[in-house]
Amino acid sequence: MRKKVLLTSVCRPLGPKYGDAPSVGYELLYSQVTRAQGIFSPRTVNSHYSIEYIAENLDAPTVVLQYPSKREFIRELKKGYGYVGISFLIAVFHKTKEMVALIRRYAPQSKIVLGGYGTVLSDDVLKPYADFICREEGVAFFRRVLGEPEIPMPYKHPLIVSRMKVFSLPVSGGTGKIFAGLGCPNGCDFCCTSHFFKRKHIRLLPEGKDIYAVVERYLDMDPNLAFLIVDEDFLLHKKRAMAYRECVLKSGKTLSTFAFASINAISQYTVEEILEMGIDGLWIGYEGTRSGYAKQQGRPIEEILTEFREHGIQVLTSMIIGFDYQTEDVVAEELDMLMKLKPALSQFIIYGPVPSTPFYERIIKENLLHEVYIKAPELFYRRADGFTTMIKHPTLSPDRIEKIQHWCFKQDFQRLGPSIIRIQETRLLGYQKLKNSPNPSLREKAKYYAKELRNAYPVFLAGRLFGPNATVRRGIRDLQRRIHAELGCPTLVERFKSVLAVGAALWTGLTLKLDLFQHPKLVRTTYRLPSKSWSTFHLWEEIPHKISIPELSIQVDLQHAKKQVWLRLEGVLSAANVEGLAQRIQDCLAVSKSRLVLDLNKLRWDKVDGLRLLLEKLSGYRSHIRLVLPKLSAAHPELILLATMFHHYKG
């Protein structure tokens, strides 16, 4: 138990009502990007996926808590842990200190590890609250702290899926997170991410095939998932991105993927190549027209945003308020230019100094930090969220900059309307552009756009009724007519759903006004924790090493969040080899009582023999087993037998 590990986010509740900064919360979209859009804002809780990733790649028994309450955190501490790690940002450092006090009271034997971008604070500030401080890639760091041997990349990749709601109702499908890299070589002066890793790019998934292998695992779990590639400038490394594109094209699957990219990186590709990767959403730094960052060199942003929108690619643009050259008039001009390009989503952040960045060093050297933050560092930490002016500006007061930022968010909503509607207009343009493309991959993308447009039919009535102004409401009605002209009028079921969506929108408005249901519940995930179902996890992991069968690949995934084992067989399986494999699986099931997903989708069914024995060996555990089977044009006799004995895996 000495090395049992607890990893956690900061405790809930979060938000301005509880003394936190304006954008500190559980949701990037609602708290930051669509903050002016009220009931129209998509809602999705952002977990601290870094601690799940670290937990997946340790040997020690580990528990992860996402947004526990203080009571839940104390209850967990009392179970006894050798190490407690807290992931935090600067703006919630005050909550981190409260948690450290709880650790020292209820688990004084535990070693405290601080990690996350909050660790850009100095040792003088952090050391009183920590035994260890992680300022590097977390897996290697934590394994070193625990005395575990170094492991090579790519590491084991956890499957983490987020779900989105619109009008308090779940949107179909979910988003699988793909952790492709850390850090960024661009080195923008304000960027904590880039300078935290000293302008190095750490490829967690080194090759394009490694990225696509994670996609395949997600699709095995749920073929309707969309994807988010977490990598600060994913398209910058063209060789890896194009290798990934080849994997996607070879698969013949139509993906929907959101990624982060700079103008410089995007300029290396045609829009068709980006679509062939499955990318139909990008976060692009617009920053400011005179900001002069190297990452903005390349094709004109007006050209890129227009072309991408015409091809159905949703763009989230990020603009900075508070550059020295900016006045109110300059900001208004830059905003006008951006609004003409009609991004699907927009973010407006105040130019702020983050410790460890060149911008912070310049501000300190030139004495440009406002005196109130020099005198009260704790106030500086608490307000380091991109929504507070901390530095002296040549022409604008702090209050004026913050009001301009608020005005930008409001103008974005008032001029362009809800982002959930803007996304549909982008998809319509993409459908019209690609439906007759000579490229079969792009024609399939057009079909995907059409399907998503059809799924979105119910949101238009609420948009026409509750849009921010008459002009926007007219635009929503006109867009709805254009979509109906292309794809057909709504069915009775879709009309009924539209009425339900109006009720759901009203309910959402009420919950926001009364601050109801705005906080997530605790998510607790165990990794290798000694328990009835997971005490023998090592037996499953030993299968590929203990059984060597020519032409057969055996892969084992321990899916901790779902508390199940995914066993994937790929290649040739002969009658001579079935018995040993079946016995090993049976032994694991007998001891662990785990839920098993047996994935036979990639077996060579023209060479499969002896599955009858596998069936006999595992038949006693049929209640614990789900199968993933291929769709064969002519059913294999043993495949039919398996299908009748075991249930299909349905996610």
C-alpha positions as CSV (number, residue, x, y, z in Angstrom):
1,M,0.0,0.0,0.0
2,R,3.0,2.3,0.4
3,K,2.8,3.1,-3.4
4,K,-0.9,3.3,-3.8
5,V,-1.7,6.5,-5.7
6,L,-4.6,9.0,-5.7
7,L,-4.7,11.5,-8.5
8,T,-7.3,14.2,-8.5
9,S,-8.6,17.5,-9.9
10,V,-9.4,20.4,-7.6
11,C,-12.6,20.1,-5.6
12,R,-16.0,21.4,-6.7
13,P,-17.9,23.7,-6.5
14,L,-16.1,26.1,-8.9
15,G,-17.1,29.4,-10.4
16,P,-17.4,33.1,-9.6
17,K,-20.2,32.4,-7.1
18,Y,-17.6,30.6,-5.0
19,G,-14.9,33.3,-5.3
20,D,-13.2,32.0,-8.4
21,A,-12.3,33.9,-11.6
22,P,-14.9,34.5,-14.3
23,S,-13.9,31.6,-16.6
24,V,-12.9,29.1,-14.0
25,G,-15.3,26.2,-14.3
26,Y,-15.7,22.7,-15.6
27,E,-16.5,23.7,-19.2
28,L,-14.3,25.3,-21.8
29,L,-17.1,26.1,-24.2
30,Y,-19.7,27.4,-21.8
31,S,-17.2,29.3,-19.5
32,Q,-15.0,30.7,-22.2
33,V,-15.9,30.3,-25.9
34,T,-19.7,30.6,-26.0
35,R,-20.0,32.4,-22.7
36,A,-22.4,35.1,-24.2
37,Q,-24.7,32.5,-25.8
38,G,-26.7,31.5,-22.7
39,I,-29.2,28.7,-23.5
40,F,-27.6,28.1,-26.9
41,S,-24.2,27.2,-25.5
42,P,-23.2,23.6,-25.9
43,R,-22.4,22.0,-22.6
44,T,-19.7,19.4,-22.0
45,V,-17.6,18.8,-18.8
46,N,-13.9,18.9,-19.4
47,S,-12.1,16.3,-17.3
48,H,-8.5,16.5,-16.3
49,Y,-7.6,13.8,-18.8
50,S,-3.8,14.1,-18.0
51,I,-4.3,12.3,-14.7
52,E,-6.3,9.5,-16.4
53,Y,-3.4,9.2,-18.9
54,I,-0.8,9.0,-16.1
55,A,-2.9,6.5,-14.1
56,E,-3.2,4.2,-17.2
57,N,0.6,4.1,-17.4
58,L,1.7,3.4,-13.9
59,D,2.2,0.0,-12.3
60,A,1.0,1.0,-8.9
61,P,-2.7,0.7,-7.9
62,T,-4.2,4.1,-8.7
63,V,-7.5,5.9,-8.2
64,V,-8.5,9.0,-10.2
65,L,-11.1,11.6,-8.9
66,Q,-12.7,14.1,-11.3
67,Y,-14.2,17.1,-9.4
68,P,-14.8,15.5,-6.0
69,S,-16.5,17.5,-3.3
70,K,-14.4,18.1,-0.1
71,R,-16.4,15.5,1.7
72,E,-15.8,12.9,-1.1
73,F,-12.1,13.9,-1.2
74,I,-11.8,13.4,2.6
75,R,-13.6,10.0,2.4
76,E,-11.1,8.9,-0.3
77,L,-8.1,10.1,1.7
78,K,-9.1,8.0,4.6
79,K,-8.6,4.9,2.5
80,G,-4.9,5.4,2.7
81,Y,-2.6,6.4,-0.1
82,G,1.2,6.6,-0.4
83,Y,1.0,9.5,-2.9
84,V,-1.7,12.1,-3.6
85,G,-1.3,14.1,-6.9
86,I,-3.3,17.3,-7.6
87,S,-3.7,18.7,-11.1
88,F,-4.3,22.4,-11.1
89,L,-4.2,25.7,-12.9
90,I,-2.9,29.0,-11.5
91,A,-6.4,30.4,-11.1
92,V,-7.4,27.6,-8.7
93,F,-4.2,27.6,-6.7
94,H,-6.2,28.7,-3.7
95,K,-8.3,25.5,-3.9
96,T,-5.2,23.4,-4.3
97,K,-3.9,24.8,-1.0
98,E,-7.2,24.0,0.7
99,M,-6.8,20.4,-0.6
100,V,-3.2,20.2,0.7
101,A,-4.5,21.2,4.1
102,L,-7.0,18.3,4.0
103,I,-4.3,15.8,2.9
104,R,-2.1,16.8,5.8
105,R,-5.0,16.5,8.2
106,Y,-6.6,13.3,7.1
107,A,-3.7,11.5,5.4
108,P,-0.5,12.9,6.9
109,Q,1.5,9.9,5.7
110,S,0.8,10.7,2.1
111,K,3.4,12.3,-0.2
112,I,1.9,15.3,-2.1
113,V,2.6,15.7,-5.8
114,L,1.6,18.9,-7.6
115,G,1.2,18.9,-11.4
116,G,-0.5,20.7,-14.3
117,Y,0.2,24.2,-15.7
118,G,-0.2,25.7,-12.2
119,T,3.3,24.5,-11.5
120,V,4.7,27.4,-13.5
121,L,4.6,29.2,-10.2
122,S,8.0,29.3,-8.5
123,D,9.5,26.8,-6.0
124,D,9.2,29.5,-3.3
125,V,5.5,29.6,-3.8
126,L,4.8,25.8,-4.3
127,K,7.3,24.0,-2.1
128,P,5.5,24.6,1.1
129,Y,2.6,22.6,-0.3
130,A,4.3,19.7,-2.1
131,D,6.8,16.9,-1.7
132,F,7.2,16.7,-5.4
133,I,6.5,19.1,-8.3
134,C,6.0,17.8,-11.8
135,R,7.1,20.3,-14.5
136,E,7.6,17.8,-17.3
137,E,5.8,15.0,-19.1
138,G,3.8,13.3,-16.4
139,V,4.2,9.6,-17.0
140,A,8.0,9.5,-16.9
141,F,8.0,11.8,-13.9
142,F,5.5,9.8,-11.8
143,R,7.1,6.5,-12.7
144,R,10.4,7.9,-11.5
145,V,8.9,9.1,-8.2
146,L,7.4,5.7,-7.6
147,G,10.7,3.9,-8.5
148,E,9.1,2.2,-11.5
149,P,11.2,1.4,-14.6
150,E,11.1,3.7,-17.6
151,I,8.8,2.7,-20.4
152,P,9.0,3.7,-24.1
153,M,6.5,5.8,-26.1
154,P,3.9,5.4,-27.4
155,Y,2.5,4.8,-23.9
156,K,-0.8,2.9,-23.3
157,H,-3.6,5.2,-24.4
158,P,-6.7,5.5,-22.2
159,L,-10.1,5.7,-23.9
160,I,-11.8,8.8,-22.6
161,V,-15.1,9.9,-24.1
162,S,-16.9,13.2,-23.4
163,R,-20.6,13.7,-24.0
164,M,-22.2,17.0,-25.1
165,K,-25.6,18.5,-24.4
166,V,-27.6,21.1,-26.2
167,F,-30.6,22.5,-24.4
168,S,-29.8,20.1,-21.5
169,L,-30.4,17.1,-23.8
170,P,-27.6,14.8,-24.8
171,V,-26.4,15.0,-28.4
172,S,-26.0,11.6,-30.1
173,G,-22.6,10.1,-30.0
174,G,-19.6,11.4,-28.1
175,T,-16.1,12.6,-28.6
176,G,-13.0,10.3,-28.1
177,K,-9.9,12.2,-26.9
178,I,-6.7,11.3,-28.7
179,F,-3.5,12.5,-26.9
180,A,-1.1,12.9,-29.7
181,G,1.4,15.4,-28.3
182,L,2.5,17.9,-25.7
183,G,4.1,21.3,-26.0
184,C,4.6,23.5,-29.1
185,P,7.7,24.7,-30.9
186,N,6.1,28.0,-32.0
187,G,7.0,29.8,-28.8
188,C,4.4,32.7,-28.8
189,D,5.4,35.0,-26.0
190,F,2.1,34.5,-24.1
191,C,1.8,30.8,-24.5
192,C,2.2,28.8,-21.2
193,T,1.9,25.5,-23.1
194,S,4.8,26.2,-25.4
195,H,7.2,27.5,-22.7
196,F,6.2,24.9,-20.1
197,F,7.9,22.3,-22.3
198,K,10.7,24.7,-23.3
199,R,9.4,25.0,-26.9
200,K,9.8,21.2,-27.4
201,H,7.2,19.0,-29.0
202,I,6.8,15.7,-27.2
203,R,5.1,13.2,-29.5
204,L,3.0,10.9,-27.3
205,L,1.9,9.2,-30.5
206,P,5.1,9.3,-32.6
207,E,3.7,8.1,-36.0
208,G,0.6,8.5,-38.0
209,K,-0.2,4.8,-37.6
210,D,0.0,5.2,-33.8
211,I,-2.7,7.9,-33.9
212,Y,-4.9,5.8,-36.2
213,A,-4.5,2.8,-33.9
214,V,-6.1,4.8,-31.1
215,V,-8.9,5.8,-33.5
216,E,-9.5,2.1,-34.3
217,R,-9.8,1.3,-30.6
218,Y,-12.4,4.0,-30.1
219,L,-14.4,2.9,-33.2
220,D,-14.4,-0.7,-31.9
221,M,-16.0,0.7,-28.8
222,D,-18.5,3.0,-30.6
223,P,-18.5,3.4,-34.4
224,N,-20.4,6.7,-34.0
225,L,-17.8,8.6,-32.1
226,A,-16.2,11.9,-33.2
227,F,-12.6,12.7,-32.2
228,L,-10.5,15.4,-30.6
229,I,-6.8,15.3,-31.4
230,V,-5.0,16.9,-28.4
231,D,-1.8,18.4,-29.8
232,E,-1.1,22.2,-29.8
233,D,-0.3,22.4,-33.6
234,F,-1.2,19.0,-34.9
235,L,-0.7,19.8,-38.6
236,L,2.8,21.3,-38.1
237,H,4.6,18.0,-38.6
238,K,3.5,17.1,-42.1
239,K,5.1,13.7,-42.4
240,R,3.1,12.4,-39.4
241,A,-0.1,14.1,-40.4
242,M,0.1,12.7,-44.0
243,A,0.9,9.2,-42.8
244,Y,-2.2,9.5,-40.6
245,R,-4.2,10.6,-43.6
246,E,-3.1,7.5,-45.5
247,C,-4.3,5.3,-42.7
248,V,-7.7,7.0,-42.7
249,L,-8.0,6.7,-46.5
250,K,-7.0,3.1,-46.4
251,S,-9.7,2.3,-43.8
252,G,-12.4,3.7,-46.0
253,K,-14.1,5.2,-42.9
254,T,-15.5,8.7,-42.6
255,L,-14.3,10.4,-39.5
256,S,-15.3,13.6,-37.8
257,T,-12.2,15.1,-36.0
258,F,-11.4,18.4,-34.3
259,A,-7.8,19.5,-34.1
260,F,-5.6,22.5,-33.2
261,A,-3.5,24.2,-36.0
262,S,-1.7,27.4,-36.9
263,I,-1.9,29.3,-40.1
264,N,1.7,28.4,-40.8
265,A,0.9,24.6,-40.4
266,I,-2.3,24.7,-42.4
267,S,-0.6,26.4,-45.3
268,Q,1.3,23.2,-46.0
269,Y,-1.9,21.3,-47.1
270,T,-4.8,21.5,-49.5
271,V,-8.2,21.7,-48.0
272,E,-8.9,18.3,-49.6
273,E,-6.0,16.7,-47.8
274,I,-7.2,18.0,-44.5
275,L,-10.7,16.7,-45.1
276,E,-9.2,13.3,-46.1
277,M,-7.7,13.1,-42.6
278,G,-11.2,13.3,-41.3
279,I,-10.7,16.8,-39.9
280,D,-13.8,19.0,-40.1
281,G,-13.1,21.3,-37.2
282,L,-10.0,23.4,-36.3
283,W,-9.0,25.8,-33.6
284,I,-7.0,28.6,-35.2
285,G,-5.2,31.5,-33.5
286,Y,-6.4,34.7,-35.2
287,E,-4.8,36.7,-32.3
288,G,-4.6,40.1,-33.9
289,T,-3.8,41.5,-37.3
290,R,-0.5,43.1,-36.2
291,S,0.5,40.6,-33.5
292,G,3.4,39.4,-35.7
293,Y,3.7,35.8,-34.5
294,A,5.7,33.4,-36.7
295,K,2.8,30.9,-36.6
296,Q,0.6,33.3,-38.6
297,Q,2.9,33.3,-41.6
298,G,1.5,31.6,-44.6
299,R,-1.7,31.9,-46.6
300,P,-3.9,34.9,-45.7
301,I,-6.3,33.9,-42.9
302,E,-9.2,35.4,-44.9
303,E,-8.5,32.9,-47.7
304,I,-8.2,29.9,-45.4
305,L,-11.3,30.7,-43.3
306,T,-13.4,31.3,-46.4
307,E,-12.2,28.1,-48.1
308,F,-12.6,26.0,-45.1
309,R,-16.1,27.2,-44.4
310,E,-17.1,26.5,-48.0
311,H,-15.9,22.9,-47.5
312,G,-17.8,22.3,-44.2
313,I,-14.9,22.8,-41.8
314,Q,-15.9,24.5,-38.6
315,V,-13.3,27.0,-37.4
316,L,-12.9,28.2,-33.8
317,T,-10.9,31.4,-33.9
318,S,-9.1,32.9,-30.9
319,M,-8.5,36.6,-30.7
320,I,-6.4,38.5,-28.2
321,I,-7.5,41.8,-26.6
322,G,-4.8,44.1,-25.1
323,F,-1.9,44.2,-27.5
324,D,0.0,47.5,-27.2
325,Y,-1.0,48.6,-30.7
326,Q,-4.7,48.1,-30.0
327,T,-7.1,50.9,-29.3
328,E,-10.9,50.6,-29.2
329,D,-11.1,51.5,-32.8
330,V,-8.4,49.0,-33.8
331,V,-10.1,46.2,-31.9
332,A,-13.4,47.1,-33.6
333,E,-11.7,47.0,-37.0
334,E,-10.2,43.6,-36.2
335,L,-13.5,42.2,-34.9
336,D,-15.3,43.5,-38.1
337,M,-12.9,41.6,-40.3
338,L,-13.3,38.5,-38.2
339,M,-17.1,38.6,-38.2
340,K,-17.1,38.9,-42.0
341,L,-15.3,35.6,-42.2
342,K,-18.1,34.0,-40.1
343,P,-16.2,31.6,-37.8
344,A,-18.4,28.9,-36.3
345,L,-17.0,29.7,-32.8
346,S,-15.0,32.6,-31.4
347,Q,-12.9,33.1,-28.3
348,F,-11.7,36.5,-27.0
349,I,-8.9,36.5,-24.4
350,I,-7.1,39.3,-22.6
351,Y,-3.3,39.5,-23.2
352,G,-2.0,38.3,-19.9
353,P,1.4,37.5,-18.3
354,V,1.8,33.8,-17.3
355,P,4.9,33.0,-15.2
356,S,7.5,31.1,-17.3
357,T,6.6,32.9,-20.5
358,P,8.7,35.7,-22.3
359,F,5.8,38.0,-22.0
360,Y,5.7,37.7,-18.2
361,E,9.5,38.3,-18.0
362,R,9.1,41.5,-20.1
363,I,6.2,42.7,-17.9
364,I,8.3,42.2,-14.7
365,K,11.4,43.7,-16.2
366,E,9.6,46.8,-17.5
367,N,7.5,47.2,-14.3
368,L,4.2,46.9,-16.3
369,L,2.3,44.8,-13.8
370,H,-0.4,46.7,-11.9
371,E,0.6,47.6,-8.3
372,V,-2.3,45.7,-6.8
373,Y,-0.9,42.4,-8.1
374,I,2.6,43.2,-7.0
375,K,1.3,43.8,-3.5
376,A,-1.1,40.9,-3.5
377,P,0.4,37.9,-5.4
378,E,-2.5,35.7,-4.3
379,L,-4.9,38.0,-6.1
380,F,-2.7,37.7,-9.2
381,Y,-3.0,33.9,-9.1
382,R,-6.7,33.9,-8.5
383,R,-7.4,36.2,-11.5
384,A,-5.0,34.5,-14.0
385,D,-7.8,33.3,-16.3
386,G,-7.7,35.5,-19.4
387,F,-10.6,37.7,-18.3
388,T,-8.8,40.2,-16.1
389,T,-6.4,43.0,-17.2
390,M,-3.2,42.8,-15.1
391,I,-0.8,45.0,-17.0
392,K,-0.5,48.7,-17.8
393,H,-1.6,49.4,-21.4
394,P,-0.4,52.4,-23.4
395,T,-3.9,53.8,-24.1
396,L,-6.5,51.6,-22.4
397,S,-7.5,51.3,-18.7
398,P,-8.0,47.8,-17.2
399,D,-11.7,48.4,-16.9
400,R,-11.9,49.5,-20.5
401,I,-10.1,46.4,-21.8
402,E,-12.4,44.1,-19.9
403,K,-15.5,45.9,-21.2
404,I,-14.1,45.6,-24.8
405,Q,-13.6,41.9,-24.2
406,H,-17.2,41.6,-23.0
407,W,-18.4,43.6,-26.0
408,C,-16.5,41.3,-28.4
409,F,-18.3,38.2,-27.0
410,K,-21.7,40.0,-27.2
411,Q,-21.1,41.3,-30.8
412,D,-20.1,37.8,-31.9
413,F,-23.5,36.4,-30.7
414,Q,-25.5,39.4,-31.8
415,R,-24.1,39.5,-35.3
416,L,-23.6,35.8,-36.2
417,G,-26.1,34.2,-33.8
418,P,-25.7,30.9,-31.9
419,S,-22.7,28.7,-32.7
420,I,-24.9,25.6,-32.9
421,I,-26.7,27.2,-35.8
422,R,-23.5,28.6,-37.4
423,I,-22.1,25.0,-37.4
424,Q,-25.1,23.8,-39.4
425,E,-24.7,26.6,-42.0
426,T,-21.0,25.5,-42.4
427,R,-22.1,21.9,-42.9
428,L,-24.7,22.9,-45.5
429,L,-22.0,24.7,-47.5
430,G,-19.8,21.7,-47.2
431,Y,-22.5,19.4,-48.3
432,Q,-23.3,21.5,-51.4
433,K,-19.6,21.8,-52.2
434,L,-18.7,18.1,-51.8
435,K,-21.8,16.1,-52.8
436,N,-20.7,15.8,-56.4
437,S,-17.0,15.7,-55.8
438,P,-15.0,13.3,-58.0
439,N,-13.1,12.2,-54.8
440,P,-15.1,9.4,-53.1
441,S,-13.8,10.3,-49.7
442,L,-15.2,13.8,-50.0
443,R,-18.5,12.5,-51.3
444,E,-18.7,10.4,-48.1
445,K,-18.0,13.4,-46.1
446,A,-20.9,15.2,-47.8
447,K,-23.1,12.3,-46.7
448,Y,-21.9,12.7,-43.2
449,Y,-22.7,16.5,-43.3
450,A,-26.2,15.6,-44.5
451,K,-26.8,13.2,-41.7
452,E,-25.6,15.7,-39.1
453,L,-27.8,18.4,-40.6
454,R,-30.8,16.1,-40.4
455,N,-30.0,15.3,-36.8
456,A,-30.0,19.1,-36.1
457,Y,-33.4,19.8,-37.5
458,P,-35.0,20.2,-34.0
459,V,-32.7,23.1,-32.9
460,F,-34.0,25.5,-35.6
461,L,-37.4,26.3,-34.0
462,A,-35.8,27.2,-30.7
463,G,-33.4,29.4,-32.7
464,R,-36.2,31.2,-34.5
465,L,-38.0,31.9,-31.2
466,F,-35.1,32.7,-28.9
467,G,-32.4,34.0,-31.2
468,P,-30.7,37.2,-29.9
469,N,-32.3,39.6,-32.3
470,A,-34.7,39.9,-35.2
471,T,-32.0,39.8,-37.8
472,V,-30.5,36.6,-36.5
473,R,-33.9,35.0,-36.1
474,R,-34.6,35.8,-39.8
475,G,-31.3,34.4,-40.8
476,I,-32.0,31.1,-38.9
477,R,-35.4,30.8,-40.7
478,D,-33.7,31.4,-44.1
479,L,-31.0,28.8,-43.3
480,Q,-33.7,26.3,-42.3
481,R,-35.5,26.8,-45.6
482,R,-32.2,26.3,-47.5
483,I,-31.5,23.1,-45.7
484,H,-35.0,21.8,-46.2
485,A,-34.7,22.6,-49.9
486,E,-31.5,20.4,-50.1
487,L,-32.4,17.6,-47.7
488,G,-36.2,17.5,-47.5
489,C,-38.8,18.8,-45.0
490,P,-38.9,17.5,-41.5
491,T,-40.9,14.4,-40.6
492,L,-43.6,14.3,-38.0
493,V,-41.1,12.9,-35.5
494,E,-38.6,15.7,-36.3
495,R,-41.4,18.3,-35.9
496,F,-42.3,16.8,-32.5
497,K,-38.6,16.9,-31.5
498,S,-38.5,20.6,-32.4
499,V,-41.3,21.3,-30.0
500,L,-39.5,19.3,-27.3
501,A,-36.4,21.3,-28.0
502,V,-38.3,24.5,-27.3
503,G,-39.3,23.1,-23.9
504,A,-35.8,22.0,-23.2
505,A,-34.4,25.4,-24.1
506,L,-36.9,27.1,-21.7
507,W,-35.9,24.6,-19.0
508,T,-32.2,25.3,-19.7
509,G,-32.8,29.0,-19.2
510,L,-34.5,28.3,-15.9
511,T,-31.6,26.2,-14.6
512,L,-29.1,28.8,-15.6
513,K,-31.1,31.6,-13.9
514,L,-31.5,29.6,-10.7
515,D,-28.0,28.0,-10.8
516,L,-29.5,24.5,-10.8
517,F,-27.6,21.4,-12.0
518,Q,-24.5,23.4,-13.0
519,H,-22.0,21.2,-11.2
520,P,-20.8,17.7,-12.3
521,K,-21.0,14.7,-10.1
522,L,-17.8,12.9,-8.9
523,V,-16.3,10.5,-11.5
524,R,-14.1,7.9,-9.7
525,T,-12.0,5.5,-11.8
526,T,-9.8,2.8,-10.4
527,Y,-6.7,1.4,-12.1
528,R,-5.1,-1.9,-10.9
529,L,-6.8,-1.4,-7.5
530,P,-6.9,-4.7,-5.6
531,S,-10.6,-5.8,-5.8
532,K,-12.6,-8.8,-6.7
533,S,-12.7,-8.0,-10.5
534,W,-9.3,-6.4,-10.9
535,S,-7.0,-8.2,-8.5
536,T,-5.7,-10.4,-11.4
537,F,-5.3,-7.7,-14.0
538,H,-1.7,-8.9,-14.6
539,L,-3.0,-12.3,-15.8
540,W,-4.8,-10.6,-18.7
541,E,-1.7,-8.5,-19.5
542,E,0.4,-11.6,-19.6
543,I,-1.6,-13.3,-22.3
544,P,0.3,-11.8,-25.3
545,H,3.6,-12.7,-23.6
546,K,2.7,-16.2,-22.5
547,I,1.1,-17.3,-25.8
548,S,3.1,-17.0,-29.0
549,I,1.1,-18.0,-32.1
550,P,2.6,-17.4,-35.6
551,E,0.5,-15.0,-37.7
552,L,-1.7,-14.1,-34.7
553,S,-1.6,-10.8,-32.9
554,I,-3.1,-10.7,-29.4
555,Q,-3.8,-7.3,-27.8
556,V,-5.2,-6.6,-24.3
557,D,-6.7,-3.4,-23.2
558,L,-7.8,-3.0,-19.6
559,Q,-10.6,-0.4,-19.9
560,H,-10.7,0.8,-16.3
561,A,-13.5,3.4,-16.7
562,K,-15.8,0.7,-18.0
563,K,-14.4,-2.0,-15.8
564,Q,-13.9,-4.5,-18.6
565,V,-11.1,-6.2,-20.5
566,W,-10.9,-5.8,-24.3
567,L,-9.1,-8.8,-26.0
568,R,-8.4,-8.3,-29.7
569,L,-7.3,-11.1,-32.0
570,E,-5.9,-10.3,-35.4
571,G,-4.6,-12.6,-38.1
572,V,-4.7,-16.4,-38.4
573,L,-6.2,-18.7,-35.7
574,S,-5.9,-22.4,-36.3
575,A,-7.4,-25.4,-34.5
576,A,-4.0,-26.4,-33.2
577,N,-3.6,-23.1,-31.4
578,V,-7.1,-22.6,-30.0
579,E,-6.9,-24.8,-27.0
580,G,-4.0,-23.0,-25.3
581,L,-5.5,-19.6,-25.9
582,A,-9.0,-20.7,-24.8
583,Q,-7.6,-22.2,-21.6
584,R,-5.7,-19.0,-20.8
585,I,-8.8,-16.9,-21.2
586,Q,-10.8,-19.3,-19.2
587,D,-8.3,-19.2,-16.3
588,C,-8.4,-15.4,-16.3
589,L,-12.2,-15.4,-16.2
590,A,-12.3,-18.0,-13.5
591,V,-10.1,-16.0,-11.2
592,S,-11.0,-12.4,-12.0
593,K,-14.8,-12.5,-12.9
594,S,-14.0,-9.6,-15.3
595,R,-16.3,-8.5,-18.0
596,L,-14.7,-9.5,-21.3
597,V,-15.1,-8.0,-24.8
598,L,-13.6,-10.6,-27.2
599,D,-12.9,-8.8,-30.5
600,L,-12.7,-11.2,-33.4
601,N,-13.4,-8.6,-36.1
602,K,-9.8,-8.8,-37.6
603,L,-9.4,-12.5,-37.7
604,R,-8.7,-14.0,-41.1
605,W,-12.0,-15.8,-41.4
606,D,-10.9,-17.7,-44.5
607,K,-8.3,-19.4,-42.3
608,V,-10.2,-19.7,-39.0
609,D,-10.7,-23.2,-37.7
610,G,-11.4,-24.7,-34.3
611,L,-13.6,-21.9,-32.8
612,R,-15.9,-24.6,-31.6
613,L,-13.4,-25.5,-28.9
614,L,-13.1,-21.9,-27.9
615,L,-16.9,-21.7,-27.6
616,E,-17.0,-24.8,-25.4
617,K,-14.2,-23.5,-23.1
618,L,-15.9,-20.1,-22.6
619,S,-19.6,-21.1,-22.6
620,G,-19.7,-21.2,-18.9
621,Y,-18.8,-17.5,-18.8
622,R,-21.3,-16.3,-21.4
623,S,-22.9,-13.8,-19.1
624,H,-19.5,-12.1,-18.7
625,I,-18.6,-12.1,-22.4
626,R,-19.5,-9.8,-25.4
627,L,-18.3,-10.5,-28.9
628,V,-17.2,-8.1,-31.7
629,L,-17.8,-10.0,-34.9
630,P,-17.2,-9.0,-38.6
631,K,-19.9,-8.6,-41.2
632,L,-19.2,-11.3,-43.7
633,S,-21.0,-11.5,-47.0
634,A,-21.3,-15.3,-46.6
635,A,-21.7,-16.2,-43.0
636,H,-18.9,-18.5,-41.6
637,P,-20.5,-21.5,-39.9
638,E,-18.5,-21.1,-36.7
639,L,-19.3,-17.4,-36.8
640,I,-23.0,-18.2,-36.7
641,L,-22.4,-20.6,-33.8
642,L,-20.6,-17.9,-31.8
643,A,-23.3,-15.3,-32.5
644,T,-26.0,-17.6,-31.2
645,M,-24.0,-18.4,-28.0
646,F,-22.7,-15.0,-27.0
647,H,-24.1,-11.4,-27.0
648,H,-22.8,-8.8,-29.4
649,Y,-20.9,-5.9,-28.0
650,K,-22.9,-2.7,-28.4
651,G,-20.8,-0.1,-26.6
